[in-house]
Amino acid sequence: MAADAEFVAAPGFMEGRSFIGPDGFATFVSRWTEDFEGLIDAGDDRVVGSFRQFGIGKESGAAVEQEYFIVYDVADRQLVRMRAFLDRGQALEAAGLRE
């Protein structure tokens, strides 16, 4: 992410506030996720996120829903790696946790 990259929250959400750069985006994500379950603290250097994605196939029109998990590795307060998993147990294991 560029040092001056800008993320603007939707009108009516976080006052439509603008967040600048990696630190600003981290502030947005922190505030956005503080009232939700689904992020698992895996120590000082990892977080596991649980997500659900929806979409509609362009050709088929079929609705698709997928649950997935991302293990975020952090070093020196910076995101250094993201690993995606379709299985919760595998994600937790990769983060050094158990079900």
N, C-alpha and C positions, 0 to 999 in steps of 0.2 A: 504494500500500500504506500502510495506517495506520501511524503511528509505533510503535504498540504491538501491531501484528498479530503473531500467534504461529503458527509452523509447527512441528509436532511430528513428528519423524522416526518411522518405523515401529519397533515393538519389535524388537530384535535388529539394528537398523541405526543406526549412529552412536549407540549406547547409548540409543536412544529420546529423544535430547536435544531440548530445546525451543530454538527460534531466534526471537528477538524483533525485530520491525521490519525495515525495509529492509536495514540492515547485517547483522542476524542471518541474514536470508534469503540475502543475498549470500555470507555465510560458508558456509552450508549448500550452496549451489550450487557454490561453489569446491571444497569438500571432496568433494562427490559426484562432480564431473566430473574431478578430478585424476588418476584412474586409468583414464580412458576416452579413446579417440580419438574424433574427430568434431568437436572445436572447433578452429577455425582462427584463429590470431592474425592480425589484419589491421592491426596497428599499435596505437598508444596509444588510438585512438578507436573501434575496431571489432573485433568478434568475429563469426565465422560459425559457426553451429551446424548440424549435420546430424542429422536426426531420422527415426525410423521410427515410424509410428502404426498401430495395429491396432484393428479393431473388427468387430462383427457387426451387420448390418442388422436393425432391429427387425422389419420386415415380412417380408423375404426370408430372413433367417437366413444370408445370404451373408457370408462372411469378406471383409474389405476390408483392404488394406495400402497405405499411402501413404508414400513418402519425400518429405521436404520440407526446406527450408533456411531459416534465419532469420539475417538480418544484424542484429546488435545495435549500435546507435550509442551511444557513451558520451561524456559531456561532464562535466567536473568530478567524475569518479568516480560519475556517476549515469547510469542508462539513460534515454536521451531519445527513442529511436525503435527500433522493431522492424519489419523488412520481411520478409515471407514470400515464398518462391519455390519452385516445383516443379522447377526446373531448376538443377543445381549450377553450371553455367557462368554463368548469369544472376546467381546469388547472389554468386559470386566477383567478377564484373565490377562489380556494385553496391558491393562492398566495396573496389574498387580493386585487385583481384588478378586473376591469370590462372590458367587451368587448369594 
